[in-house]
Amino acid sequence: MMILKKSMKFVIAFICMGLFFYSGHTVAQDADIVVAKDGSGDFTSIQAAINAVPANSSARTVIFIKAGLYNTEKLLIPSDRKNVTLLGESRTETIISYHIYDCNQGDGKCPVNDASLWSAEIIRTSATLTIKGDGFKAENLTVQNTAGPVGQAQALTIQSDKVVFVNCDLKGYQDTIYFWNVGKRAYFNGCLIVGRTDYIYGGGVAFFEACEIRSWGGGWITAPSTAESQKYGFVFYKCNVTYADNSPRDGDDGNKIALGRPWHNYPKVTWLYCDMTSMINPVGWPTIWNMDYAASSDKLELYEYKNTGGGADMSSRANWAGIRALTDAEAPLYERAVVLAGSDNWNPAPAATIRKHGAGSSIQTVDLGSAIEGFYYSWTNATSVTVSGLPSGINTSINNTAQTVTFSGAPTQAGVFSYTVSTIGGLTTASLSGQITVNNTGVTYYQLKNRSTGLLLDGMGRTGNGDACGQYANTTHVNAHWELVDVGSGYYQFVNRGTGMILDGMGSTTNGAVCSQWANTTHRNSHWSLQQYDGDYYRVQNRSTGMFLDGYGQSANGADCRLYANTGHINAQWVLVPVNSTSNARMDNANRLASPEKMNKTSLLVYPNPFDDKLAIKTGEVGKPLRIEVYDMQGKLVKSIDNPEISGQFASIDITEYGKQFLLKVVTDIGSFTRTIVKK
């Protein structure tokens, strides 16, 4: 006897989630038995796998069927094989197929030679798959009878109770699905059912939800034979009723299709919230067939309610006693939970599911400001999802039509973030969790806020060399974050956090010229000095041209940032706000750009400023001075003093020979510090 390889993950999913059927894609290791044509599973035969299921088991047995065309056997789920699931690897590539049909030869089944291969129990109908065991489920596969327009040729014969088909293609021509037994219940969700003649027929109770009912022309969709004592027959709920061209039978194309024809007993068929093709015969039920009481008996219940599409108009329906629209009060009696309840309150509600896809892991570790590796989740049987717990900078895009939520972006917040994706709007709720760990790399980023307008210098996400820099109000986006990279001689590059592009003056000397960006440049056009001008406000001057960064008084989001010469206007004044620090402090008077992560912890004081002939530099906590450098406003080094003499905490230098304004850089054993000095 075969030992079943029950995955604990699968068992726990059923027990904890209370699923009525397994929903969503799966892989072989989630199943008890694997069938594969290439020999890579436990069996190459589906019937052999079915026979290996323990008899009369109350536990569900999942048979995973790998992709392939399985067309050499006529299948039977025996009555003692209960709670069996056939789970396909692919809806359109896992195909169970056979070709027997009813005929007048031999024992009434053709082709005779093929029919003779099967025992009486299996050949009782022509069905490719006969289901006698209760609790059967099928998902993500195709079952078909390929006999064509030759007579009765079922894909399915259902003789058992509580049968479920999800995300399946069920194909035939005549009598595609036969509901053999009165009172036995079946549920179909998201399935395609194809046929032409009486292709959904019999006396059982069947609920079709969100299915496509696809007909070739000239035939009848249903042939019900509901018992008089049975409250429900066939219910079609939110289905699409469509028309198929290129019928395998000549003469079908172009002809209308009927909702059905009564077979016997007291047929009951209800259509609710369906979209109906205009190729439906306006009469709906154009023939009484062999039932002389079909038109006069009010025991037939052939109802419709709030359907749409060209075939939904009931004004020309047959004048039968049992054909009418449901009332608003009656419609709730045709919901799934009511129709299929029976005596045990069975409700095969489609459980919400979530699955992760894509290269990126749901558990990632990235550096602050670095993009995560993208990934997405898909869901079923819910209207949408919510996402909680993500760090700022990580974006989600929810597509309710495709039922996906995509994750992307670069975190702007350090820490460990556990996030959860949860479905909403379904009968059940599903959720999955993940974790994004964001390392703080120690880089401090700044926002440059214009004094005149309050707009922030923004790279605008542009990545083309020469692309303009813009401005944006009240944004926390990484496009408005800049790293200050010390390039020496009192100059810095402003590197955009969002794109890596570098602020560049482009060598322009025209007032009002647009300030741009350039990738991976070391040119002097991308070097800038910061000159403290008024309190916390600084001017930003280009090394190559001497032009100043200027907001130009523009207040519109996306407005270009520009350049202007020799200006002291507030449009050219900026305050630097660190965005990676736990402090909200602005850049202090020390202006220690070489090590901004230590901002506000030390101070460099220069007396007097504005100066006379001598300048006293108080080093304070900035460390031991190793060198003092003096630069003119074009960045040219004019004096360098190695190992300056220190008296107490002061170093003194004579600056009589220097111009009215210059840059002072003090290099110490813990960093370098720059100040702009102005003559009195």
Secondary structure per residue as TSV (DSSP state, phi and psi in degrees):
chain	resnum	aa	ss	phi	psi
A	1	M	-	360.0	141.0
A	2	M	-	-73.1	138.2
A	3	I	-	-90.6	119.4
A	4	L	-	-73.4	139.4
A	5	K	-	-97.6	59.2
A	6	K	-	-64.6	121.3
A	7	S	-	-76.7	128.1
A	8	M	H	-61.8	-32.4
A	9	K	H	-59.1	-41.0
A	10	F	H	-70.0	-42.7
A	11	V	H	-60.2	-47.4
A	12	I	H	-62.8	-36.4
A	13	A	H	-59.5	-40.5
A	14	F	H	-72.5	-42.3
A	15	I	H	-69.1	-47.3
A	16	C	H	-78.2	-35.2
A	17	M	H	-90.6	-13.7
A	18	G	-	65.7	36.6
A	19	L	-	-72.4	141.5
A	20	F	S	-87.3	-26.8
A	21	F	S	-149.7	159.0
A	22	Y	-	-79.4	124.9
A	23	S	-	-123.4	143.3
A	24	G	S	101.5	162.9
A	25	H	-	-73.2	157.9
A	26	T	-	-145.3	-179.5
A	27	V	-	-129.5	170.1
A	28	A	G	-58.5	-36.4
A	29	Q	G	-70.3	-7.8
A	30	D	G	-86.6	-3.8
A	31	A	S	-107.3	167.6
A	32	D	S	-84.6	-39.2
A	33	I	E	-133.8	141.0
A	34	V	E	-119.5	131.6
A	35	V	E	-112.2	131.2
A	36	A	-	-147.2	129.9
A	37	K	T	-62.8	-29.2
A	38	D	T	-86.1	5.2
A	39	G	S	85.6	4.6
A	40	S	-	-83.9	-1.3
A	41	G	S	-108.6	-161.1
A	42	D	S	-80.1	-30.4
A	43	F	B	-140.4	155.9
A	44	T	S	-99.2	-12.8
A	45	S	-	-108.6	129.8
A	46	I	H	-66.8	-41.6
A	47	Q	H	-62.6	-37.5
A	48	A	H	-62.7	-38.2
A	49	A	H	-65.9	-40.2
A	50	I	H	-63.0	-42.5
A	51	N	H	-65.7	-22.6
A	52	A	T	-80.9	-7.7
A	53	V	S	-71.3	134.7
A	54	P	-	-57.6	139.2
A	55	A	T	-69.7	139.0
A	56	N	T	53.7	36.6
A	57	S	-	-81.2	137.5
A	58	S	S	-84.6	-13.5
A	59	A	S	-87.2	148.2
A	60	R	-	-78.3	137.4
A	61	T	E	-113.6	122.0
A	62	V	E	-102.6	122.3
A	63	I	E	-106.2	112.4
A	64	F	E	-89.2	127.0
A	65	I	E	-113.2	114.2
A	66	K	-	-67.8	160.6
A	67	A	S	-57.1	142.8
A	68	G	E	156.6	165.1
A	69	L	E	-97.6	109.8
A	70	Y	E	-101.9	92.4
A	71	N	-	-128.6	26.6
A	72	T	S	-115.7	5.2
A	73	E	-	-146.3	147.5
A	74	K	-	-100.4	121.6
A	75	L	E	-98.0	148.2
A	76	L	E	-137.2	129.6
A	77	I	E	-95.9	102.3
A	78	P	-	-63.0	160.9
A	79	S	T	-65.7	-24.1
A	80	D	T	-91.3	3.7
A	81	R	-	-103.7	89.7
A	82	K	-	-98.0	156.6
A	83	N	S	55.3	47.5
A	84	V	E	-98.3	134.6
A	85	T	E	-116.3	127.4
A	86	L	E	-100.2	116.6
A	87	L	E	-118.8	113.0
A	88	G	E	-83.9	151.4
A	89	E	S	-72.0	-32.1
A	90	S	-	-149.1	132.5
A	91	R	T	-56.9	-41.6
A	92	T	T	-98.2	-8.5
A	93	E	T	-114.8	-12.8
A	94	T	E	-99.0	101.7
A	95	I	E	-121.7	120.5
A	96	I	E	-101.3	118.8
A	97	S	E	-141.1	140.3
A	98	Y	E	-151.8	-176.1
A	99	H	-	-145.6	18.8
A	100	I	-	-73.0	145.0
A	101	Y	E	-144.7	161.0
A	102	D	E	-76.2	138.5
A	103	C	-	-151.4	-176.6
A	104	N	S	-103.7	17.6
A	105	Q	S	-107.5	156.2
A	106	G	T	50.2	-123.6
A	107	D	T	-91.5	15.0
A	108	G	S	92.9	9.6
A	109	K	E	-128.4	137.1
A	110	C	E	-130.2	159.5
A	111	P	S	-59.8	138.3
A	112	V	H	-58.7	-44.2
A	113	N	H	-62.7	-40.7
A	114	D	H	-71.5	-38.8
A	115	A	H	-63.8	-31.9
A	116	S	T	-69.0	-11.0
A	117	L	T	-75.4	-14.8
A	118	W	S	-115.6	147.0
A	119	S	-	-70.1	167.0
A	120	A	T	-58.9	-38.4
A	121	E	T	-66.3	-40.0
A	122	I	T	-75.4	-31.4
A	123	I	T	-95.6	9.0
A	124	R	S	-58.9	-37.4
A	125	T	S	-121.4	173.1
A	126	S	-	-85.0	4.4
A	127	A	-	-61.0	140.0
A	128	T	S	-63.0	-39.2
A	129	L	E	-132.5	119.9
A	130	T	E	-108.3	130.9
A	131	I	E	-116.2	114.8
A	132	K	-	-116.1	-17.6
A	133	G	S	-85.6	130.9
A	134	D	T	-64.6	153.7
A	135	G	T	76.3	17.8
A	136	F	-	-70.1	143.8
A	137	K	E	-138.0	144.8
A	138	A	E	-137.1	141.9
A	139	E	E	-147.5	142.1
A	140	N	S	64.4	45.4
A	141	L	-	-153.9	175.1
A	142	T	E	-117.7	136.3
A	143	V	E	-123.1	128.2
A	144	Q	E	-145.4	153.9
A	145	N	E	-116.7	120.0
A	146	T	-	-98.3	14.7
A	147	A	-	-61.2	-33.6
A	148	G	-	86.6	-160.0
A	149	P	S	-80.8	66.7
A	150	V	S	-123.0	0.0
A	151	G	S	132.1	-165.0
A	152	Q	-	-60.9	125.5
A	153	A	-	-153.9	81.3
A	154	Q	-	-72.6	146.2
A	155	A	S	-84.5	-40.4
A	156	L	E	-129.8	139.3
A	157	T	E	-122.7	121.9
A	158	I	E	-110.9	117.1
A	159	Q	-	-116.4	-0.7
A	160	S	S	-114.0	177.0
A	161	D	S	-104.2	154.4
A	162	K	S	59.6	53.1
A	163	V	E	-96.8	137.4
A	164	V	E	-131.3	133.4
A	165	F	E	-124.3	127.7
A	166	V	E	-129.0	130.5
A	167	N	S	55.8	47.7
A	168	C	-	-122.1	154.1
A	169	D	E	-105.1	125.3
A	170	L	E	-123.6	112.2
A	171	K	E	-126.9	136.5
A	172	G	-	-161.6	-161.5
A	173	Y	S	-126.4	-58.3
A	174	Q	B	-116.1	131.8
A	175	D	S	61.7	47.1
A	176	T	-	-55.7	-46.1
A	177	I	E	-125.9	124.1
A	178	Y	E	-112.6	117.5
A	179	F	E	-94.4	97.5
A	180	W	-	-70.4	-47.1
A	181	N	S	-104.4	138.0
A	182	V	T	-62.2	135.7
A	183	G	T	84.1	-12.9
A	184	K	-	-76.8	139.0
A	185	R	E	-106.8	145.7
A	186	A	E	-145.5	148.2
A	187	Y	E	-130.7	134.0
A	188	F	E	-125.5	127.3
A	189	N	E	-131.3	127.3
A	190	G	S	63.8	29.1
A	191	C	-	-100.5	157.5
A	192	L	E	-106.2	125.9
A	193	I	E	-123.0	121.7
A	194	V	E	-118.4	137.5
A	195	G	E	-179.9	-172.9
A	196	R	E	-135.1	-46.3
A	197	T	E	-115.5	114.2
A	198	D	E	47.7	42.0
A	199	Y	E	-84.2	0.9
A	200	I	E	-131.6	104.8
A	201	Y	E	-146.1	162.1
A	202	G	E	121.4	-169.0
A	203	G	S	-110.3	6.1
A	204	G	S	-80.0	-179.0
A	205	V	E	-105.5	120.5
A	206	A	E	-135.3	134.0
A	207	F	E	-117.2	118.7
A	208	F	E	-107.1	114.7
A	209	E	E	-118.4	127.3
A	210	A	S	53.6	39.4
A	211	C	-	-102.7	159.0
A	212	E	E	-100.5	125.4
A	213	I	E	-107.5	103.4
A	214	R	E	-109.9	121.3
A	215	S	E	-117.1	141.8
A	216	W	E	-83.1	157.6
A	217	G	E	-71.7	155.0
A	218	G	E	90.4	-0.4
A	219	G	E	-117.8	-159.3
A	220	W	E	-129.6	133.6
A	221	I	E	-70.9	-50.1
A	222	T	E	-118.0	155.2
A	223	A	E	-140.6	79.5
A	224	P	E	-79.6	151.9
A	225	S	-	-140.3	53.0
A	226	T	-	-69.3	135.4
A	227	A	-	-65.8	147.4
A	228	E	T	-59.1	-35.3
A	229	S	T	-79.5	-7.8
A	230	Q	-	-91.0	125.8
A	231	K	S	-67.6	-38.0
A	232	Y	-	-126.7	155.7
A	233	G	-	-122.0	-103.3
A	234	F	E	-104.8	130.2
A	235	V	E	-123.1	124.8
A	236	F	E	-109.5	118.3
A	237	Y	E	-125.7	115.9
A	238	K	S	55.7	41.9
A	239	C	-	-97.8	160.8
A	240	N	E	-106.1	118.3
A	241	V	E	-97.9	112.8
A	242	T	E	-120.5	167.9
A	243	Y	E	-117.8	136.2
A	244	A	E	-112.9	129.9
A	245	D	-	-86.9	178.1
A	246	N	S	59.0	50.3
A	247	S	-	-63.0	147.7
A	248	P	S	-69.6	-6.2
A	249	R	S	-114.8	128.1
A	250	D	T	-61.3	139.0
A	251	G	T	96.0	-8.4
A	252	D	-	-77.7	-42.5
A	253	D	T	-59.0	134.0
A	254	G	T	93.7	-14.7
A	255	N	-	-86.6	149.6
A	256	K	-	-70.0	161.9
A	257	I	B	-116.7	147.7
A	258	A	E	-102.2	151.3
A	259	L	E	-64.8	-27.9
A	260	G	E	169.4	179.6
A	261	R	-	-143.3	140.6
A	262	P	-	-72.9	131.1
A	263	W	-	-87.8	-65.1
A	264	H	S	-163.5	-174.7
A	265	N	S	58.2	-134.6
A	266	Y	-	-130.3	82.7
A	267	P	-	-54.2	140.8
A	268	K	E	-133.3	117.1
A	269	V	E	-140.5	130.8
A	270	T	E	-130.8	134.9
A	271	W	E	-116.4	119.6
A	272	L	E	-126.8	133.7
A	273	Y	S	56.0	29.8
A	274	C	-	-94.8	153.8
A	275	D	E	-100.2	119.2
A	276	M	E	-111.9	127.9
A	277	T	-	-60.7	151.6
A	278	S	T	-70.2	-7.7
A	279	M	T	-84.1	6.8
A	280	I	B	-75.9	134.8
A	281	N	-	-58.4	124.3
A	282	P	T	-56.4	-26.6
A	283	V	T	-71.3	-26.6
A	284	G	S	80.9	-61.7
A	285	W	S	-122.2	85.3
A	286	P	-	-80.9	-6.8
A	287	T	-	-143.4	144.8
A	288	I	-	-85.5	-7.2
A	289	W	T	57.7	-119.3
A	290	N	T	-105.1	18.6
A	291	M	-	-111.4	101.7
A	292	D	T	-70.0	-13.7
A	293	Y	T	-100.6	3.9
A	294	A	T	-59.5	-38.9
A	295	A	T	-80.7	-26.6
A	296	S	T	-99.4	-20.1
A	297	S	-	-85.1	128.8
A	298	D	T	-84.9	6.6
A	299	K	T	-83.0	-13.0
A	300	L	-	-78.3	138.1
A	301	E	E	-126.0	93.8
A	302	L	E	-115.2	87.9
A	303	Y	E	-109.3	157.7
A	304	E	E	-141.5	153.5
A	305	Y	E	-157.4	118.2
A	306	K	S	50.1	44.5
A	307	N	-	-84.0	162.8
A	308	T	B	-130.1	173.1
A	309	G	S	96.9	170.9
A	310	G	T	-63.4	-22.4
A	311	G	T	-97.4	7.0
A	312	A	-	-87.4	-11.8
A	313	D	-	-66.1	121.4
A	314	M	-	-94.5	1.1
A	315	S	T	-64.4	-22.5
A	316	S	T	-111.7	16.5
A	317	R	S	-65.0	156.0
A	318	A	-	-55.0	144.1
A	319	N	-	-85.7	66.0
A	320	W	-	-103.0	152.6
A	321	A	T	-64.3	-30.2
A	322	G	T	-94.8	0.4
A	323	I	E	-98.0	120.2
A	324	R	E	-166.0	172.3
A	325	A	E	-87.6	143.4
A	326	L	-	-67.5	154.1
A	327	T	-	-86.6	164.5
A	328	D	T	-60.8	-31.5
A	329	A	T	-73.2	-30.3
A	330	E	T	-81.8	-28.8
A	331	A	G	-55.1	-40.9
A	332	P	G	-61.4	-18.3
A	333	L	G	-76.0	-3.8
A	334	Y	G	-114.9	22.7
A	335	E	S	-78.2	157.0
A	336	R	H	-52.4	-49.2
A	337	A	H	-62.1	-27.6
A	338	V	H	-83.9	-47.1
A	339	V	H	-61.4	-41.3
A	340	L	T	-97.8	4.2
A	341	A	-	-60.5	-44.5
A	342	G	T	57.8	-150.3
A	343	S	T	-91.8	-6.3
A	344	D	T	-116.8	10.3
A	345	N	T	57.0	41.4
A	346	W	-	-67.7	129.8
A	347	N	-	-141.7	96.2
A	348	P	-	-77.0	60.3
A	349	A	-	-60.5	132.1
A	350	P	-	-68.7	114.8
A	351	A	-	-73.1	139.1
A	352	A	-	-64.8	140.9
A	353	T	E	-133.8	154.3
A	354	I	E	-135.2	137.5
A	355	R	E	-135.4	144.8
A	356	K	E	-93.3	145.3
A	357	H	E	-138.3	166.7
A	358	G	S	99.1	165.7
A	359	A	S	-69.3	-38.2
A	360	G	S	-68.6	141.3
A	361	S	-	-78.1	154.5
A	362	S	S	-75.4	-11.0
A	363	I	E	-121.6	107.2
A	364	Q	E	-129.6	152.4
A	365	T	E	-123.4	123.3
A	366	V	E	-134.9	161.2
A	367	D	E	-81.0	152.7
A	368	L	T	-54.5	128.0
A	369	G	T	85.2	-5.0
A	370	S	-	-94.4	141.1
A	371	A	-	-69.1	140.6
A	372	I	-	-74.7	161.2
A	373	E	-	-81.0	121.8
A	374	G	-	-64.8	152.5
A	375	F	E	-159.0	171.9
A	376	Y	E	-150.4	162.9
A	377	Y	E	-117.3	147.8
A	378	S	E	-117.9	154.3
A	379	W	E	-137.5	162.2
A	380	T	E	-133.5	157.8
A	381	N	S	57.5	40.1
A	382	A	S	-155.4	160.5
A	383	T	S	-85.7	-29.3
A	384	S	E	-165.0	-171.5
A	385	V	E	-136.5	159.6
A	386	T	E	-117.9	149.5
A	387	V	E	-127.8	129.6
A	388	S	E	-134.1	154.4
A	389	G	-	92.3	7.0
A	390	L	-	-80.7	150.7
A	391	P	-	-72.0	156.0
A	392	S	T	-61.5	145.5
A	393	G	T	97.3	-19.0
A	394	I	E	-91.7	124.8
A	395	N	E	-105.9	148.1
A	396	T	E	-123.9	139.2
A	397	S	E	-120.1	113.4
A	398	I	E	-99.4	123.4
A	399	N	E	-114.8	101.3
A	400	N	T	-72.5	-20.8
A	401	T	T	-74.3	-48.8
A	402	A	T	-80.5	-12.0
A	403	Q	T	57.6	54.0
A	404	T	E	-136.2	153.8
A	405	V	E	-133.2	123.9
A	406	T	E	-107.6	138.0
A	407	F	E	-108.8	134.6
A	408	S	E	-158.0	177.1
A	409	G	E	109.1	180.0
A	410	A	-	-125.2	127.5
A	411	P	-	-67.5	140.0
A	412	T	-	-111.1	13.2
A	413	Q	S	-137.8	127.1
A	414	A	-	-86.0	153.4
A	415	G	E	137.0	-173.4
A	416	V	E	-109.2	123.3
A	417	F	E	-124.1	114.7
A	418	S	E	-94.2	122.0
A	419	Y	E	-115.2	160.8
A	420	T	E	-136.4	135.0
A	421	V	E	-108.8	124.1
A	422	S	E	-130.5	139.8
A	423	T	E	-77.8	152.8
A	424	I	E	-136.2	155.7
A	425	G	S	80.6	16.2
A	426	G	S	-113.9	174.1
A	427	L	S	-73.8	-25.4
A	428	T	S	-127.3	168.3
A	429	T	-	-119.1	136.0
A	430	A	-	-123.1	150.1
A	431	S	E	-149.7	151.2
A	432	L	E	-134.7	150.4
A	433	S	E	-123.0	158.7
A	434	G	E	-150.4	-176.8
A	435	Q	E	-146.4	132.7
A	436	I	E	-119.3	118.4
A	437	T	E	-101.1	125.3
A	438	V	E	-114.5	115.0
A	439	N	E	-84.0	134.7
A	440	N	-	-83.6	112.7
A	441	T	-	-79.7	-2.7
A	442	G	S	89.3	-4.8
A	443	V	-	-79.3	132.4
A	444	T	-	-100.8	130.0
A	445	Y	E	-106.9	154.7
A	446	Y	E	-127.8	149.0
A	447	Q	E	-102.2	138.9
A	448	L	E	-104.8	109.8
A	449	K	E	-104.6	127.0
A	450	N	E	-74.9	135.3
A	451	R	T	-68.3	-34.9
A	452	S	T	-75.4	-45.1
A	453	T	T	-112.7	-17.8
A	454	G	-	81.1	-1.7
A	455	L	-	-72.8	153.3
A	456	L	E	-103.8	139.6
A	457	L	E	-62.0	130.0
A	458	D	E	-139.2	130.4
A	459	G	-	-74.2	-13.5
A	460	M	T	64.6	15.2
A	461	G	T	72.4	12.1
A	462	R	-	-83.3	142.1
A	463	T	-	-126.3	7.3
A	464	G	S	-89.4	136.5
A	465	N	T	-59.1	128.4
A	466	G	T	90.6	-3.9
A	467	D	-	-64.6	142.7
A	468	A	B	-70.3	147.7
A	469	C	-	-87.0	143.9
A	470	G	E	-115.9	-167.0
A	471	Q	E	-137.1	150.1
A	472	Y	E	-149.1	146.0
A	473	A	S	-93.3	137.8
A	474	N	S	49.9	40.0
A	475	T	-	-100.8	145.6
A	476	T	-	-110.2	9.4
A	477	H	S	-67.5	149.7
A	478	V	G	-64.7	-16.3
A	479	N	G	-65.5	-18.4
A	480	A	G	-103.0	13.8
A	481	H	-	-107.2	137.1
A	482	W	E	-132.7	132.9
A	483	E	E	-92.8	134.4
A	484	L	E	-95.9	112.0
A	485	V	E	-104.9	119.0
A	486	D	E	-71.0	118.9
A	487	V	E	-106.1	7.7
A	488	G	E	92.2	163.5
A	489	S	T	59.3	26.2
A	490	G	T	83.1	14.2
A	491	Y	E	-117.6	155.5
A	492	Y	E	-137.1	151.6
A	493	Q	E	-100.6	142.0
A	494	F	E	-100.4	107.4
A	495	V	E	-103.1	123.6
A	496	N	E	-72.9	133.7
A	497	R	T	-69.9	-36.4
A	498	G	T	-71.9	-37.0
A	499	T	T	-122.4	-17.9
A	500	G	-	81.6	-1.2
A	501	M	-	-70.6	154.9
A	502	I	E	-114.0	133.5
A	503	L	E	-59.3	131.5
A	504	D	E	-142.6	130.3
A	505	G	-	-78.7	-11.6
A	506	M	T	63.6	16.0
A	507	G	T	73.1	9.6
A	508	S	-	-79.1	138.9
A	509	T	-	-119.0	14.7
A	510	T	S	-91.9	128.6
A	511	N	T	-60.2	130.9
A	512	G	T	90.5	-1.0
A	513	A	-	-63.5	146.0
A	514	V	B	-73.3	135.1
A	515	C	-	-84.8	134.4
A	516	S	E	-119.5	-167.2
A	517	Q	E	-136.5	153.5
A	518	W	E	-148.1	145.5
A	519	A	S	-91.4	138.3
A	520	N	S	50.9	41.4
A	521	T	-	-101.0	147.7
A	522	T	-	-117.5	8.5
A	523	H	S	-66.2	151.0
A	524	R	G	-61.3	-21.1
A	525	N	G	-61.6	-20.6
A	526	S	G	-102.4	12.5
A	527	H	-	-102.9	137.6
A	528	W	E	-137.8	143.3
A	529	S	E	-104.1	150.7
A	530	L	E	-108.6	121.4
A	531	Q	E	-117.3	112.9
A	532	Q	E	-62.8	128.5
A	533	Y	E	-118.1	-44.3
A	534	D	E	-152.3	100.6
A	535	G	T	63.3	-120.7
A	536	D	T	-83.5	-1.9
A	537	Y	E	-95.8	143.3
A	538	Y	E	-126.5	152.6
A	539	R	E	-100.1	144.8
A	540	V	E	-114.7	110.5
A	541	Q	E	-112.2	134.5
A	542	N	E	-75.1	135.3
A	543	R	T	-67.6	-38.1
A	544	S	T	-75.7	-41.1
A	545	T	T	-114.2	-17.4
A	546	G	-	78.5	1.7
A	547	M	-	-72.5	151.5
A	548	F	E	-104.6	143.9
A	549	L	E	-66.1	129.3
A	550	D	E	-138.0	126.4
A	551	G	-	-72.0	-16.1
A	552	Y	T	65.2	17.2
A	553	G	T	71.5	9.0
A	554	Q	-	-83.0	138.5
A	555	S	-	-119.1	4.0
A	556	A	S	-87.1	136.8
A	557	N	T	-58.6	131.9
A	558	G	T	91.6	-5.1
A	559	A	-	-62.7	142.9
A	560	D	B	-64.7	145.1
A	561	C	-	-91.9	144.4
A	562	R	E	-127.2	-174.3
A	563	L	E	-125.6	147.7
A	564	Y	E	-150.0	145.9
A	565	A	S	-93.4	141.2
A	566	N	S	49.3	42.1
A	567	T	-	-107.4	142.1
A	568	G	-	-114.6	12.3
A	569	H	S	-65.2	151.6
A	570	I	G	-65.2	-17.6
A	571	N	G	-63.5	-22.7
A	572	A	G	-104.9	18.4
A	573	Q	-	-113.4	136.0
A	574	W	E	-134.4	143.9
A	575	V	E	-108.1	137.8
A	576	L	E	-98.3	121.0
A	577	V	E	-114.7	115.1
A	578	P	E	-68.3	139.2
A	579	V	S	-114.2	-8.4
A	580	N	S	-103.9	-0.8
A	581	S	S	-89.9	155.7
A	582	T	S	-75.6	-10.8
A	583	S	-	-93.8	148.6
A	584	N	-	-95.9	9.7
A	585	A	-	-67.2	147.3
A	586	R	-	-84.9	171.9
A	587	M	-	-61.1	130.4
A	588	D	-	-87.1	-178.3
A	589	N	T	-66.6	-13.8
A	590	A	T	-68.5	-30.8
A	591	N	-	51.4	46.2
A	592	R	-	-86.9	78.9
A	593	L	T	-71.0	-26.2
A	594	A	T	-67.9	-25.1
A	595	S	S	-138.9	66.8
A	596	P	G	-63.8	-21.4
A	597	E	G	-66.4	-15.3
A	598	K	G	-99.9	13.8
A	599	M	T	-55.6	141.8
A	600	N	T	73.5	1.1
A	601	K	T	-95.7	-21.7
A	602	T	-	-135.3	171.5
A	603	S	-	-142.8	145.8
A	604	L	-	-121.4	115.8
A	605	L	E	-110.1	137.4
A	606	V	E	-124.7	128.9
A	607	Y	E	-124.9	147.4
A	608	P	S	-76.6	168.0
A	609	N	S	-149.9	106.0
A	610	P	S	-62.6	150.0
A	611	F	B	-101.7	167.4
A	612	D	-	-105.0	-110.3
A	613	D	S	-103.1	-26.2
A	614	K	E	-122.1	152.3
A	615	L	E	-127.7	127.1
A	616	A	E	-104.0	128.8
A	617	I	E	-112.9	117.8
A	618	K	E	-95.1	116.1
A	619	T	-	-77.1	-29.0
A	620	G	T	58.0	-120.4
A	621	E	T	-102.0	15.0
A	622	V	S	-81.4	-2.3
A	623	G	-	102.1	-178.6
A	624	K	-	-78.3	122.2
A	625	P	E	-64.8	128.4
A	626	L	E	-103.3	-28.9
A	627	R	E	-161.9	142.9
A	628	I	E	-117.2	129.1
A	629	E	E	-121.5	140.6
A	630	V	E	-119.9	130.0
A	631	Y	E	-123.6	144.7
A	632	D	-	-77.5	177.2
A	633	M	T	-73.8	-6.4
A	634	Q	T	-95.3	2.0
A	635	G	S	91.0	7.1
A	636	K	-	-82.1	129.4
A	637	L	E	-71.9	122.4
A	638	V	E	-109.7	-19.0
A	639	K	E	-160.0	142.9
A	640	S	E	-138.6	128.7
A	641	I	E	-119.3	111.1
A	642	D	E	-84.2	142.8
A	643	N	S	45.9	59.0
A	644	P	-	-59.1	149.0
A	645	E	-	-73.9	131.6
A	646	I	E	-114.1	130.0
A	647	S	E	-116.9	111.4
A	648	G	T	67.3	-120.8
A	649	Q	T	-110.0	16.6
A	650	F	E	-116.1	140.8
A	651	A	E	-116.4	138.6
A	652	S	E	-120.5	134.0
A	653	I	E	-133.5	148.9
A	654	D	E	-89.7	125.1
A	655	I	-	-121.5	24.7
A	656	T	T	-58.4	-38.6
A	657	E	T	-78.7	-10.1
A	658	Y	S	-87.2	165.8
A	659	G	-	-73.9	-167.9
A	660	K	S	-72.8	-20.4
A	661	Q	E	-149.4	138.3
A	662	F	E	-155.5	170.1
A	663	L	E	-103.1	134.1
A	664	L	E	-113.4	125.3
A	665	K	E	-121.9	125.9
A	666	V	E	-112.9	118.7
A	667	V	E	-99.6	123.5
A	668	T	E	-120.7	-177.7
A	669	D	T	-76.9	-3.0
A	670	I	T	-121.4	-0.2
A	671	G	E	158.3	-171.5
A	672	S	E	-126.2	148.6
A	673	F	E	-136.9	134.0
A	674	T	E	-121.9	138.6
A	675	R	E	-135.9	146.6
A	676	T	E	-92.7	128.5
A	677	I	E	-112.0	132.7
A	678	V	E	-118.7	135.3
A	679	K	B	-75.5	144.8
A	680	K	-	-64.3	360.0
